[in-house]
Amino acid sequence: MLVAVTTFTVASVLVVLLPGPDTLVVVRNLMRGGRGAALRASLGAMTGLSIWVVAASLGLSALLTASHEGYLALRITGAVYLGWMGITTLRAKAHDSPGEGAEPRRGLIGSGFTAGLLTDLLNPKVGVFFLSFMPGFVPDGAPVVWTSLLLGGIFVVLTALYYLMLLALSGPVMRWMADGPVRRWVDRVTGLVLIAFGVRLAIEP
């Protein structure tokens, strides 16, 4: 079991360090509302991950994978949501986020905890990832459900540490982005990447 946990942890670190839509949403909230909004988005993303971990451990996400219509509907909804956040980010003005401690502009569901939660929950590929990734590290004879929950918990903890690292480094980043032209450039890049994630989610099986 120790070897399996160690191997899984090393592999998970490599996966966590690859930025995905949830990381970008945390960064987006950092730009628009400071550390408070970024922290709430991080908690939302980790909650979404935790729900998918439990679903994968219990085999529930396998049912979603087996249902083509359900998987497609969730995938398209997630793609539209990411695209909408990308468009609103592209349309944001440099003065929309005055900095640390400021509240982000009120949108529909594009900020804070809800943004992080929906970014993960509306992406069925997260559930499929756990369903295909974790079983390979479950030792023969080990209880599948409890071992999967343990491995998934490790992944969530590693993700939390990654977000804490981002927040710890956010001070210099916020000062750097306080410059109007820099902020506009970052907004454009963030918005385009969010839209690209949405398009990829929509067209890839």
ROKE-464662 format. One record per residue (C-alpha): residue in one letter; chain; y, x, z negated; residue number from 1. Coordinates in pm, 1 decimal, padded with zeros to 6 digits, always signed. Example, Ala and Ser with C-alpha at 12.3 -4.5 7.8 and 13.67 -1.06 7.14 Angstrom:
% residues 2
res/chain/c2/c1/c3/n
A/A/-00450.0/+01230.0/-00780.0/1
S/A/-00106.0/+01367.0/-00714.0/2
This chain:
% residues 205
res/chain/c2/c1/c3/n
M/A/+00000.0/+00000.0/+00000.0/1
L/A/+00240.9/+00283.4/-00084.8/2
V/A/+00192.2/+00438.8/+00259.2/3
A/A/+00251.7/+00103.0/+00427.9/4
V/A/+00569.4/+00038.5/+00227.4/5
T/A/+00701.3/+00390.2/+00293.5/6
T/A/+00631.5/+00367.1/+00666.1/7
F/A/+00788.0/+00022.2/+00685.9/8
T/A/+01097.8/+00141.6/+00499.2/9
V/A/+01151.6/+00433.0/+00738.0/10
A/A/+01107.3/+00208.1/+01042.2/11
S/A/+01337.8/-00055.0/+00891.4/12
V/A/+01615.9/+00198.6/+00830.0/13
L/A/+01614.3/+00280.5/+01200.7/14
V/A/+01628.2/-00089.1/+01290.9/15
V/A/+01905.7/-00171.1/+01040.7/16
L/A/+02123.9/+00111.1/+01171.9/17
L/A/+02122.1/-00044.9/+01519.0/18
P/A/+02426.9/-00277.2/+01522.2/19
G/A/+02351.6/-00635.5/+01616.4/20
P/A/+02546.8/-00964.0/+01627.3/21
D/A/+02546.2/-00999.8/+01246.9/22
T/A/+02699.5/-00654.0/+01199.4/23
L/A/+02964.8/-00736.0/+01456.3/24
V/A/+03044.8/-01062.7/+01278.5/25
V/A/+03090.1/-00872.2/+00950.9/26
V/A/+03327.7/-00630.7/+01126.1/27
R/A/+03512.4/-00923.6/+01284.8/28
N/A/+03564.1/-01083.3/+00943.5/29
L/A/+03679.8/-00748.6/+00805.6/30
M/A/+03946.5/-00730.1/+01075.5/31
R/A/+04062.6/-01089.0/+01033.6/32
G/A/+04037.8/-01137.9/+00657.4/33
G/A/+03981.3/-00804.7/+00483.2/34
R/A/+03701.2/-00704.7/+00246.7/35
G/A/+03666.3/-01049.8/+00090.8/36
A/A/+03589.0/-01220.0/+00421.9/37
A/A/+03358.4/-00932.9/+00525.9/38
L/A/+03169.8/-00956.4/+00196.6/39
R/A/+03119.1/-01330.4/+00239.4/40
A/A/+02998.8/-01277.6/+00596.5/41
S/A/+02755.8/-01011.3/+00469.9/42
L/A/+02617.3/-01248.8/+00207.8/43
G/A/+02577.2/-01515.1/+00474.7/44
A/A/+02392.5/-01278.2/+00705.6/45
M/A/+02160.5/-01166.5/+00425.9/46
T/A/+02091.3/-01528.9/+00335.8/47
G/A/+02001.1/-01597.9/+00698.1/48
L/A/+01774.7/-01294.1/+00707.5/49
S/A/+01607.3/-01402.7/+00383.8/50
I/A/+01536.4/-01749.1/+00525.2/51
W/A/+01379.4/-01597.2/+00836.3/52
V/A/+01173.0/-01357.5/+00621.9/53
V/A/+01030.3/-01648.5/+00421.5/54
A/A/+00969.9/-01847.9/+00739.7/55
A/A/+00791.7/-01555.3/+00906.6/56
S/A/+00585.0/-01483.5/+00593.7/57
L/A/+00468.2/-01845.0/+00576.6/58
G/A/+00406.3/-01860.2/+00950.4/59
L/A/+00676.2/-02121.3/+01010.7/60
S/A/+00856.7/-01916.9/+01273.6/61
A/A/+00528.8/-01906.5/+01470.4/62
L/A/+00562.5/-02282.9/+01511.8/63
L/A/+00911.2/-02236.3/+01653.5/64
T/A/+00781.7/-01972.8/+01895.4/65
A/A/+00504.8/-02209.2/+02006.0/66
S/A/+00756.2/-02487.0/+02074.4/67
H/A/+00930.8/-02386.0/+02396.3/68
E/A/+01187.5/-02666.8/+02374.3/69
G/A/+01275.7/-02594.1/+02010.6/70
Y/A/+01303.9/-02221.5/+02072.8/71
L/A/+01520.6/-02274.7/+02381.5/72
A/A/+01751.1/-02522.6/+02205.0/73
L/A/+01805.2/-02288.6/+01909.8/74
R/A/+01858.2/-01992.3/+02142.2/75
I/A/+02118.7/-02171.7/+02354.0/76
T/A/+02299.0/-02300.1/+02044.1/77
G/A/+02313.5/-01946.1/+01906.0/78
A/A/+02437.6/-01811.7/+02239.2/79
V/A/+02716.4/-02071.3/+02254.7/80
Y/A/+02816.7/-01991.3/+01896.2/81
L/A/+02837.3/-01616.4/+01963.3/82
G/A/+03030.1/-01680.0/+02284.4/83
W/A/+03275.2/-01906.8/+02102.6/84
M/A/+03338.9/-01642.9/+01836.0/85
G/A/+03388.5/-01382.8/+02109.1/86
I/A/+03644.3/-01599.9/+02288.1/87
T/A/+03838.9/-01674.9/+01968.1/88
T/A/+03843.6/-01302.3/+01890.8/89
L/A/+03978.8/-01222.6/+02237.7/90
R/A/+04250.8/-01483.4/+02188.9/91
A/A/+04349.4/-01354.3/+01843.7/92
K/A/+04688.6/-01191.3/+01806.5/93
A/A/+04742.7/-00862.9/+01630.0/94
H/A/+04931.8/-01030.0/+01344.9/95
D/A/+04659.6/-01291.2/+01276.8/96
S/A/+04503.8/-01069.0/+01010.4/97
P/A/+04766.2/-00912.2/+00785.9/98
G/A/+04512.7/-00698.8/+00601.9/99
E/A/+04330.5/-00661.1/+00274.9/100
G/A/+04318.5/-00970.0/+00060.6/101
A/A/+04446.7/-01198.5/+00334.1/102
E/A/+04265.5/-01517.1/+00420.2/103
P/A/+04133.5/-01539.9/+00776.3/104
R/A/+04276.7/-01806.9/+01001.7/105
R/A/+04098.9/-02136.6/+00948.1/106
G/A/+03861.5/-02201.5/+01233.8/107
L/A/+03565.0/-02432.2/+01270.5/108
I/A/+03277.8/-02218.9/+01149.6/109
G/A/+03387.2/-01875.1/+01257.1/110
S/A/+03456.4/-01693.8/+00934.1/111
G/A/+03311.7/-01593.5/+00601.5/112
F/A/+02969.9/-01690.2/+00465.8/113
T/A/+02907.9/-01959.5/+00727.5/114
A/A/+02966.7/-01720.7/+01016.7/115
G/A/+02717.3/-01467.0/+00881.6/116
L/A/+02461.4/-01736.3/+00800.1/117
L/A/+02477.5/-01913.6/+01135.9/118
T/A/+02475.2/-01588.8/+01333.8/119
D/A/+02126.8/-01516.2/+01196.6/120
L/A/+01990.6/-01870.1/+01161.7/121
L/A/+02083.7/-01965.0/+01519.8/122
N/A/+01911.5/-01656.7/+01659.3/123
P/A/+01536.8/-01732.6/+01684.1/124
K/A/+01473.9/-01375.0/+01794.5/125
V/A/+01531.4/-01270.8/+01432.0/126
G/A/+01235.9/-01483.9/+01323.7/127
V/A/+01021.9/-01361.1/+01612.8/128
F/A/+01116.8/-01003.1/+01522.0/129
F/A/+00990.3/-01041.9/+01166.4/130
L/A/+00680.8/-01227.0/+01286.6/131
S/A/+00589.5/-00940.0/+01520.5/132
F/A/+00725.8/-00647.4/+01315.7/133
M/A/+00591.5/-00703.5/+00964.5/134
P/A/+00219.5/-00775.6/+01028.9/135
G/A/+00167.0/-00426.1/+01166.3/136
F/A/+00249.7/-00282.8/+00821.9/137
V/A/+00029.3/-00515.7/+00614.1/138
P/A/-00273.4/-00312.6/+00492.6/139
D/A/-00622.9/-00449.6/+00548.5/140
G/A/-00728.9/-00667.3/+00260.3/141
A/A/-00378.1/-00712.0/+00122.0/142
P/A/-00247.2/-01067.3/+00066.1/143
V/A/-00058.6/-01136.9/+00386.6/144
V/A/+00204.8/-01377.2/+00253.1/145
W/A/+00300.1/-01177.4/-00056.6/146
T/A/+00293.4/-00844.4/+00126.3/147
S/A/+00508.5/-00987.5/+00405.9/148
L/A/+00756.6/-01118.9/+00149.6/149
L/A/+00768.9/-00773.6/-00012.2/150
L/A/+00829.6/-00599.7/+00320.1/151
G/A/+01087.1/-00858.0/+00422.9/152
G/A/+01261.7/-00815.7/+00088.6/153
I/A/+01283.3/-00441.1/+00150.3/154
F/A/+01440.6/-00507.4/+00490.1/155
V/A/+01700.6/-00740.8/+00336.3/156
V/A/+01783.6/-00485.8/+00063.6/157
L/A/+01827.7/-00210.6/+00323.8/158
T/A/+02056.0/-00441.0/+00521.6/159
A/A/+02258.5/-00510.2/+00205.5/160
L/A/+02299.7/-00135.8/+00146.0/161
Y/A/+02414.7/-00094.0/+00504.3/162
Y/A/+02678.1/-00364.8/+00460.4/163
L/A/+02791.8/-00209.9/+00131.1/164
M/A/+02837.4/+00120.3/+00314.9/165
L/A/+03049.6/-00053.5/+00577.2/166
L/A/+03263.5/-00216.6/+00308.6/167
A/A/+03299.6/+00113.1/+00120.2/168
L/A/+03436.1/+00275.3/+00435.3/169
S/A/+03655.6/-00021.6/+00522.7/170
G/A/+03972.5/+00119.3/+00360.3/171
P/A/+04040.0/+00387.3/+00624.7/172
V/A/+03926.0/+00144.8/+00895.3/173
M/A/+04172.6/-00121.9/+00780.4/174
R/A/+04457.8/+00130.0/+00774.3/175
W/A/+04363.6/+00248.8/+01121.1/176
M/A/+04354.7/-00107.8/+01254.0/177
A/A/+04689.3/-00194.2/+01097.6/178
D/A/+04846.0/-00044.1/+01408.9/179
G/A/+04915.0/-00329.4/+01655.4/180
P/A/+04787.3/-00166.8/+01978.6/181
V/A/+04472.7/-00039.0/+01805.0/182
R/A/+04404.2/-00382.5/+01659.4/183
R/A/+04442.7/-00550.8/+01997.9/184
W/A/+04204.2/-00297.7/+02154.1/185
V/A/+03945.2/-00351.0/+01878.7/186
D/A/+03978.5/-00729.9/+01915.1/187
R/A/+03913.2/-00706.3/+02287.6/188
V/A/+03607.9/-00484.5/+02246.1/189
T/A/+03466.7/-00697.6/+01962.4/190
G/A/+03521.2/-01019.5/+02156.0/191
L/A/+03357.1/-00885.5/+02472.0/192
V/A/+03056.7/-00751.0/+02280.3/193
L/A/+03009.6/-01084.0/+02099.1/194
I/A/+03017.6/-01263.9/+02434.2/195
A/A/+02768.4/-01010.0/+02573.2/196
F/A/+02534.0/-01075.2/+02279.3/197
G/A/+02564.0/-01447.8/+02349.4/198
V/A/+02486.3/-01406.8/+02719.0/199
R/A/+02190.6/-01182.2/+02638.1/200
L/A/+02054.8/-01435.2/+02388.7/201
A/A/+02089.7/-01713.3/+02646.5/202
I/A/+01923.2/-01543.2/+02942.3/203
E/A/+01653.5/-01328.3/+02780.4/204
P/A/+01323.6/-01505.0/+02700.6/205
